[in-house]
């Protein structure tokens, strides 16, 4: 995995969305997941997302698959500079020469596969919706369940990609995309069962975090995963004072006493 940037592209002052005040819950009556998200908001940001173009967001998220923001952001910028000048990005990409598209997105990795997927979704959007604008409107206005189901029918679009489009383009509340950081952290903290897959983690988080807090919960948890709860060396190995979540974490799969760190699902198997 390429080095992560210091800040994920959806957080902080330059990451899109609108800084918004959300009231912190009373810890004595809130779910532990909401307590965690409130604390993440205190440390990083509280934002309301939405407003990105649905098709552009879809393309951006495909570029981000299996790589970091540091690698995918330049690919997105080059793609937009080359193909985004027309009124309809989907038309430009559907008609793109694949080798030229490969050259534009090379920094994102898996460029042969991703170029095929991007051209494919562009063709599908035009065939089924007529234009990029009509697709964007569908993402904003149709029911979230219908949009998610339709996106999942597209080749190369998985649950995390579909949820990111719903969140960042559709501005839908109650959507908590689960990437590798969110999947790891939620199970380490004990917010979801240790053996839960990505979809099960999403269901637990969307059940236990208020709808309006899911968006910044997602982006801030990613940042927490980069700074503190990394895959191989979580901060708690240096002692409870090193991690701001120590008092609400079950440390599933992490043993500060021995320094051992395993995936939470492996910890359950060894019990």
N, C-alpha and C positions, 0 to 999 in steps of 0.2 A: 504494500500500500504506500503510495507517495506520502511525503510529509503533509500533515494537516496544516492549514493556515491557522493563524492565531485566533481568528474569529470566523464563524460560519457565515455564509453569504446572506442568510435570512435574518441575522441578528445585528445588534448594534446600530449606530446612526446611519450607516450607508446600506443597510440590508433590506430596505423595503418595509412596507407596513407602516402603521401609525403608532407612535408611542401613546399608550392609553393607560389610564388609572384603573386598576382592578382592586377591589377591596379584599384584603387578606381575611381568611376565615379564622374563626376562633379555634385554635388547635384542640381544645377540649371536646369539640363537637364535630370537627371536620374529619374526613377520611385522611389516612396517612398520605395517600397520593396527593391530595390537595395541599396538605402541609408542605410536602416536598416541592410542589410546583410553586407555591407562594414563596418559599425560601429561595428557589431558583430565580424567581422574579425580582426579589430583593437584591440578589447578587448580580444579575445580568440585565434583563429587560422585561418589561411588560408591554406587549404589542398586540394590536389587532391587525390581522393580515387580510389580504384580498386585493383585487384590482389589477393583478397581472393579467395579460392576455392568456386565455386558456390554451391556445395552441402553442404559443411561445413557451409557456410554462411546461407543457408536455414535452417539448423538444429539450428544454433545459434539463428536465428531470431524467430523461433518457440518457443525456450526455453524462449525468452525474452517477449513473449506475456503476457500481464496482470501482469507483475511484473517488478522489477527494475534490473538494471545492478548488483547491490549488491547481488541479489538473483540468477540471471541467470548465472553470470560469473563462480561461483564455479561449477554449474551444468554442464556447457559446459566443464570446465577443467576436471572434473571427467569423463564425457562421452568420451572425447578424449583420456584420459589416459587408459580407459578400452577398447575402440573400435577403436581407431585411429591408432593402431600400424600396421595394415595390409596395403596393397597397395590400398585397396578400402574400404573407410568408409561406403559407401552405402551397400556393400555386408555384412559387419560386422553387420550393424544395421538391415538389412532385416532379418538376421538370428538370431537376438538377442532374448534371453529369456525376455519376457516383464517384469517379476518381477525383474529381474536383472537390466534392463534398468530403471525401476521405482526407484530402489534404487540409481542408479547413478545420476538421475536428480531431486531427491526429493527437493533439496533446491530451485528449480525454481518455486515450487507451481504448482497446477493443474497437478501433475505428472502422474496420470492415463490417463488423456486426452492427454497430450503431448506425452507420450510414444506411444500411439496408432497412433498419427499423424506422429511421426518420423518414426516408422516402416512402416507406410503406404506410406509415400513419398519415403522412401528408396526402397520399392518394386516397386513403380511406375517408379522411375528413372531407375532402372535396366530393367524393362519390356519395357520401351519406348525408352531408350537411350543406353542400353547395358552395360554401366559402368559409374562410377562417373566421370572419365576423359572426356567421351563423353558429359556428361551433362554439365560439367564445360566449355567445348569448346562451346557448344550451347549458354550458358549464355553470353559468351564473344563475340561471333561472329554473332549470328542471330540478326535480327532487334529488337530493344527494344520493339516495339509494339507486335511482335510475342512472345518474351520471356515473357513479362508481361501477355499476354493472356493465354499462356500455364501454367505459374505458378498459375494463378488464377483458373485454372481448378482443381488443386490439393486440396484435402480436408485439411482444416486448414490453407490455404494460402490466406490471404486477401491482399488488395492493399498495405498496409504499408510493409508487409513482402515481397511482390513481388518487390516493389520499392527498399527496402534495398538490396536485392540480385542484382538487376540491378546496384545499385550504388557501393556497397562495393566489389562485385565480378566482375561485368561486367565493372566497371569503366565508366559507361555511363554518359555523360554530360546531363544537362537538366532534371535530375531526382531529385525531392525534396520530399522525403518521409514525410508523415504527421502522426506524433504520437500525443498523447494527449497534449504535450507541444506546439508543432507547431500549432495544431488546436486552442488551447486557445489563444496563443499569437498573431497569425495572425489576429484573429477576434477582440481582444482587441485593437490592434494597428490600426485597420481599413484597413488592407491590403487585406481583403476579407470581404464579407458581414457578418453581425453578425449571420445570421441564416444558413450560409454555412455549409454543411457537410464536412467530411474529403476529399472526392473526389473533391468537388468544391474548397476547400482551395488549394489543390494541383494544380488545373488548374490555379488559379489566380497566385500562386507563380511561377509556371513554365512559365507562360506568362510574368511576370514582372521582374524576376531575370535572368540575363544572364546565359546561360547553364553552363559555367565553374564555376559559383559561387553557384550553387544550392547545391552541396555536402557539402561544409563547412557551407553554410547557414543553412542546416538541423541540423548538429551536434552542431554548435555554438548556434543556437536558443534553442536547448534543454538545453544547459548549462545556457543560459540566463534565461530560465524558472525555473531552479533549484535555481539560485542565486537571481534573482530579481522578475520576473513576476510569482510568485507562484499562485496556484489555489485559495487559501483562503486569503492570505495576501500579495498582490503585494507591492513592495517597494514604489510605488507612494503614498501609504497611509501615509507615513512619510514625504511627501512633494516632490515637483518636483526635488529638488536637490538630492534626494535619488535614482533616476532612470536615467540611461544614455540615455534612449529613450524618456524621458518626452516630448521633443520638437517635436517629430514625432509621438506621440501616441494620438489616439482619446479617450482612456480610456473607451471604450465601456463596460458597465457593472460594472464599478468601479467608486465609488463616494468618493473622498478623504474628501469631506465636511462632509459626514455622516458616512463614514467608511464602507458603504455597498458594498458588492462584490457579483455579480451574474454572471452566464454564459451570454456571450454577447447575445445569442438568447433570454434569458429572458428579457434583457433590452429592446430589440426591441418590445416584446409583451406588455410591460408596457407603452410604449410611446403613 
